[in-house]
Amino acid sequence: MQLPPDLRAALEDVLGETRASHLKVSAADISRRYRTPKQPNLPALRSAEDVVAYVAVRLPATYAAVRHGLRQTLAAVPDGVPATQLDVGAGPGTAAWAAVATWPGLGAITLVERDPEVISIGRRLAARASAGPLREARWLREDLRRLSPPARHALVTAAYVLGELDLDVQDRLVARLWQASRGLLVLVEPGTPAGFARIRRARAQLLGLGAQVAAPCPHDEECPMADGDWCHFAQRLERSALHRRSKDAELGHEDEKFSYVAASRWPVRRAEGRVLRHPQVRQGHVRLEVCGPHGLRSEVVARSDGRRYRLAKDLAWGEAMPSPGSEEEEPN
Ligand SMILES: C[S@@+](CC[C@H](N)C(=O)[O-])C[C@H]1O[C@@H](n2cnc3c(N)ncnc32)[C@H](O)[C@@H]1O
């Protein structure tokens, strides 16, 4: 995955003045803090330098994760076209950039964030967006621990933020965000056991509140993932020169692992299953690990399966298994 050209240009513009040496120190610091368990309510971003480094190093990865989650949501809810978005713990506006790329017709956008430095850099990036609603987005400086009931929006998103909140605040927030959603609520967390545990807990809570799961799960049953395993996905993203400089990285790409859930009030087109690992493409067959309506399964699709094999060969980790009758989904 690549960042959209306007976001790439905005990052180059806004981060261009920052000295690479400063960026590197803060970026290494942030990565360490994001890897170690959080102390509740201690912000992971502690200075203006941290904020700039977060944007350089983490924004591309979180963008790739959110964009994947929204794409899969769109595939599952093709007739629900959100007109408005509320994004909380918005950081530099990452999820709004991913949303306008997914639904170009998206109108008004509201972003809630408590850190003024983050809002400031988010505004500077958004000013360079080609999508008008992103340039005109409303930024609200609010603390999610004391969030008053927000106005209702068709799409509500919260990416990489539940983990910065205490458990009781997470539960209250999830309920409040579901109330605030007219159509979709999408939550994204790091693809770690702890990140998945938060997503699984929120999923169960949302089902209890009457939501349907649009993605990634192809069912509304209890999550079948065994103890010790965790449902997560990965997106490979290309690193820009700036991104490589700030991380001292040699590789031209990185893989971002994440967990997510999309809850819907709109009708959901159920996938037959969700691909849970990289498919193993071998001579004459493809082996898939799939979550389906009856739980987890391993499936071998052989060349002799004809059309199903041709479809299976092109599937990627995180994609939906096409349902047997969906003729229109076969690529030309
Ligand atoms: C890891 S960043 C994620 C930002 C963005 N959603 C993304 O995916 O790139 C978490 C953000 O949540 C914000 N945040 C954390 N706790 C908050 C709170 N109690 N109220 C409002 N914002 C909060 C932080 O300031 C930070 O910008």
The ligand as an SDF file (V2000), in Angstrom:
LIG
                    3D

 27 29  0  0  0  0  0  0  0  0999 V2000
   -1.6380    6.4460   19.1070 C   0  0  0  0  0  0  0  0  0  0  0  0
   -2.3910    7.9620   18.7410 S   0  0  0  0  0  0  0  0  0  0  0  0
   -3.4880    7.4890   17.4010 C   0  0  0  0  0  0  0  0  0  0  0  0
   -3.8460    8.6440   16.5560 C   0  0  0  0  0  0  0  0  0  0  0  0
   -4.6790    8.3290   15.3190 C   0  0  0  0  0  0  0  0  0  0  0  0
   -5.9860    7.8350   15.6620 N   0  0  0  0  0  0  0  0  0  0  0  0
   -3.9400    7.3560   14.4390 C   0  0  0  0  0  0  0  0  0  0  0  0
   -4.4360    6.2480   14.2350 O   0  0  0  0  0  0  0  0  0  0  0  0
   -2.8760    7.7100   13.9190 O   0  0  0  0  0  0  0  0  0  0  0  0
   -3.5370    8.1670   20.0600 C   0  0  0  0  0  0  0  0  0  0  0  0
   -4.1320    9.5600   20.1030 C   0  0  0  0  0  0  0  0  0  0  0  0
   -5.1830    9.5750   21.0550 O   0  0  0  0  0  0  0  0  0  0  0  0
   -5.0930   10.7640   21.8030 C   0  0  0  0  0  0  0  0  0  0  0  0
   -5.6760   10.5360   23.1310 N   0  0  0  0  0  0  0  0  0  0  0  0
   -5.2330    9.6670   24.0710 C   0  0  0  0  0  0  0  0  0  0  0  0
   -6.0110    9.7590   25.1590 N   0  0  0  0  0  0  0  0  0  0  0  0
   -6.9400   10.7130   24.9060 C   0  0  0  0  0  0  0  0  0  0  0  0
   -8.0230   11.2610   25.6610 C   0  0  0  0  0  0  0  0  0  0  0  0
   -8.2680   10.8650   26.8980 N   0  0  0  0  0  0  0  0  0  0  0  0
   -8.7910   12.1960   25.0800 N   0  0  0  0  0  0  0  0  0  0  0  0
   -8.5550   12.6080   23.7960 C   0  0  0  0  0  0  0  0  0  0  0  0
   -7.5420   12.1410   23.0440 N   0  0  0  0  0  0  0  0  0  0  0  0
   -6.7380   11.2030   23.5890 C   0  0  0  0  0  0  0  0  0  0  0  0
   -3.6020   11.0460   21.8900 C   0  0  0  0  0  0  0  0  0  0  0  0
   -3.3450   12.4190   22.1620 O   0  0  0  0  0  0  0  0  0  0  0  0
   -3.1210   10.6240   20.5040 C   0  0  0  0  0  0  0  0  0  0  0  0
   -3.1550   11.6790   19.5910 O   0  0  0  0  0  0  0  0  0  0  0  0
  1  2  1  0
  2  3  1  0
  2 10  1  0
  3  4  1  0
  4  5  1  0
  5  6  1  0
  5  7  1  0
  7  8  2  0
  7  9  1  0
 10 11  1  0
 11 12  1  0
 11 26  1  0
 12 13  1  0
 13 14  1  0
 13 24  1  0
 14 15  1  0
 14 23  1  0
 15 16  2  0
 16 17  1  0
 17 18  1  0
 17 23  2  0
 18 19  1  0
 18 20  2  0
 20 21  1  0
 21 22  2  0
 22 23  1  0
 24 25  1  0
 24 26  1  0
 26 27  1  0
M  CHG  2   2   1   9  -1
M  END
$$$$
